[in-house]
Amino acid sequence: MSSEYTTERTRDAQDDESTVDDRRRRFLDRRRFMLASGAAATVALAGCAGEEEADDEDGTDDGDDGEPEPGDREYLEEKFPGLLIHSADPENGEAAERETYTEYITPSEEHYIRNHYLAPRIDESEWTISLGGLVDEEADISVDALREEFSTETVTHVMQCSGNGRSYFDPEVAGNPWRYGAVGNAEWTGAPLSEIMEEYGADTSDGMWVMFAGGDSPEGERVFARSIPMQKVMEDCILAYEMNGEEMTAEHGHPVRVVVPGWYGNNNVKWLEEIEVMERMMMGDDEDLFLEDYETDDYENYLHWQHNSYRILAEGQESIRVESIDEFDTQTQMDMEASGEQEVPPYIYDQLVKSLIGYPGIDSTVSPRDADGMIEVTGVAWAGDDAVEQVEISADGGETWENAEFFGEDNGPYAWRQFRYMWEPEESGDYTLVSRATDENGRTQPRDISDIEDGQLTIEDDSFPYEMGGYCNNSYEPHGVDVTVEL
């Protein structure tokens, strides 16, 4: 998601469009069949639709005999038929169809993938996570220990790439050209981090931080590492080893990833290799415990994704590093910077309120039901740590609004809510449908994105600020759908 990792389609990535469309059509036809037959709920909850074709006979996905090497585009598209693949090396893809956002649980083959490097193929029996820093007992924790020695918790969490919606910025922003589909709602199962901190005597007092680092970076490259405040770690974070009741795929973080409920995906470190308890964010000098055995030149390799990237920046702003912050709500940080209460650009943590229409799809042609002349508009809405209070639908591009209603499961603020609106178009023609959600704090999605030259720092005047990395865009107008109605 960093602007330094611009992804462009290479020649080998440019598939024949008819082939790609046929594959997606077969995938969607299969899912519609399962919906009609009543089997879809079971498949969605298990997260295993299509897994038989991609996995070994024992049901695992361990990268052994017969599996293509990482970076194989054809393999990736067959394994994740519900994704539009932006790059195969590293693996990056988003949901290909709006239909993904008509369901409560996102199957793994439709759940976006965002990797900075190729996903490593890891034998979990040989994998350990080092725990150090301000703890009574340093440890190397195995995956078996996570499964057997700690409680098992499952959290339904909206995982969203912080760059989701990047492609709607004008002028264009560098990075993966995410449209709407770099978000999914999945069930994550694993060990509570609070128990792990307590087991090894971590200092869990207020103001402490925990560094998490992944094991995917090639030697000499930037290590993907994030600092998470201890209060969030102790509240609800888990070390997940299952996704939708199944072992995670390599691309989604097998064997273990951090799950930080309600927060943007950049905080949910995959292929977890290191945990360090600290008094502050990692800064990269001699006071950082986890870097004491590293050469000075290695410091920057740990700091980039915490301090330089994943910040909300207007044109001309620089990422100023600080040791600690007290506010983790991303939009509140934006407001504080705009008002002068915070002197540094916001760090990206808690998600902003957002919604997506799942049906009708983009550029689709639809007709009202014979029974009542209605078209059922459905979608999903979420707001990170906060609850979604209301969703509104407009059939005229945002000129007039009507309330939608919630339906389906309600598993707390970390999961999205499904909504529906019964629409009765008066005549045939072209319409623009948009949705906007409001959270429990009264914050509502803005209409559009401000101009780059405005230098806007927060959401104001019904506009999201032009952000130089294309991060956190929750404006409703570009996320709408144009449809044709035939009466």
C-alpha positions, 0 to 999 in steps of 0.5 A, a space after each residue: 500500500 506504500 507509494 514506493 511499491 507502485 504495482 503496474 501490470 506487466 506483459 505476463 499479467 495481461 490476460 485475455 479479457 474473455 478468459 478472465 471474464 469466463 473464469 469469474 462468470 463460472 465462479 459466480 455461477 457456482 456461488 449462485 447455484 450454492 445459494 439456491 441450493 442452500 449450501 452457500 452458508 456452510 461454504 462461506 462459514 467454512 471458507 473452503 469453497 474451491 479449496 479442494 482444487 487448490 489444496 493437497 489431499 490432506 486439506 492443507 496448503 503447505 506448498 509441497 509437491 505439485 504446487 506452483 512456485 509463488 508468483 505464478 499468476 495462473 495458479 493465483 487466479 485459479 486459487 482465488 477465482 473471486 479476485 481481480 489480481 493486480 500483481 502476482 509477484 508479490 501477490 495483490 488482489 481485490 474482490 472482482 465483483 460487487 456481489 462479494 458485498 452481499 454476503 456476511 462472511 467473505 470466503 477466502 477466495 474472495 478476500 483481498 490479498 495485500 503483500 509487500 513481498 512474495 508470501 513465504 511457504 512455511 512449515 508451521 511445525 518448524 515455525 516459532 515466534 520470538 517474544 522479548 523486550 519488557 517481559 519476565 521471560 523471553 520465549 520462542 512460541 510454537 504454533 502448537 503452543 498457541 493452539 494447545 496452551 492458550 484459550 481459543 477465541 474467534 473474532 469476526 473482523 472487517 479487514 481493509 487495506 488502508 489503500 482501499 479506494 486509492 484508484 479514485 484519487 485524481 490526480 492518480 496516486 502511486 501504489 496498487 490501484 485498489 477500487 472498492 474490493 480490498 476489504 473483507 469480513 472474515 472469522 479469525 480464530 486464534 490465541 488471545 494476546 492478553 493471555 500471552 502477555 500475562 503468561 510471560 510477564 509482559 509489562 502491560 501498564 498504560 503507555 506501553 507498546 508492542 512491536 510485531 514483525 513479519 517473516 516475509 522480507 528477503 534479506 536486506 529488505 525492509 522488515 514489515 513491522 508495526 507498533 501497536 499500543 498495549 491497551 489495544 493488544 490487551 483489549 481484543 487482539 489475537 494471534 490467528 491461525 485460522 480463517 473462516 474455520 480453516 487453516 489460512 492460506 499462505 497468501 493470507 498469512 499462514 501459519 500465524 498473523 496478528 488480528 487487530 479488530 476494527 483497525 486497518 489491515 496494515 496493522 494485522 501483521 502476517 507471517 508473524 516472527 517477532 514480538 517485542 514489548 517496549 515503552 514506546 513505538 519502535 524508533 531505531 536507536 540504542 534504547 530499542 531493546 529489540 534492536 540492540 543486537 542489530 547493526 545500525 544500518 538495520 534500524 531503518 529496515 524495521 521503521 519504514 512501515 511504522 513511521 514513513 508509510 501508513 500516515 495521512 499526508 497532504 501534498 508537501 507534508 513529511 512523516 514526522 516520527 514521534 515516540 508515542 501518541 495517545 489517540 488511535 482513532 484515525 479520523 480523530 487524529 486528522 481532526 486534531 491535526 487540522 485544529 492544531 491539537 496534534 503536530 504530526 501527521 496521523 498514524 493509520 489505526 482505527 478504520 473510518 466509517 464506510 459502506 458498499 453497495 453489493 447489489 446491483 453491481 456496477 454497470 448492471 441492468 436490472 428489473 423490478 420484481 414482478 411481485 411488487 415492482 421493487 428492486 432490493 438494494 443490498 450492501 455492507 457497512 462498517 466503522 472500525 472500533 465504532 458501531 454503524 448507526 445508520 445507512 442511507 441510499 440515494 438513487 439520484 447520485 446523492 441529491 435525495 436520501 432514504 434510510 436503509 434497514 439492517 438485517 442479518 448477523 450483528 456481532 459487534 462493531 468489528 464486523 460489518 452490518 448488512 443493509 437493504 433498501 427496497 427501491 421502486 424506480 418510477 421509470 426505465 433509465 440510467 441511475 446512480 446509486 450511492 450509499 453513505 453510513 453514519 457511525 455512533 459518533 455521528 460521523 458520516 461518509 463525505 461526498 467526494 475527494 478534495 483537490 490536491 492543491 487545497 492542502 486539506 487535512 481532515 474531512 470537511 465541506 463534505 470532502 475527504 482530503 486528498 491524501 498523497 498515499 491514497 489512504 483511508 478514502 471513505 467518500 461515497 460518490 466514487 464508490 457508487 454504482 451506475 445501473 440501468 433499469 428496465 421496467 
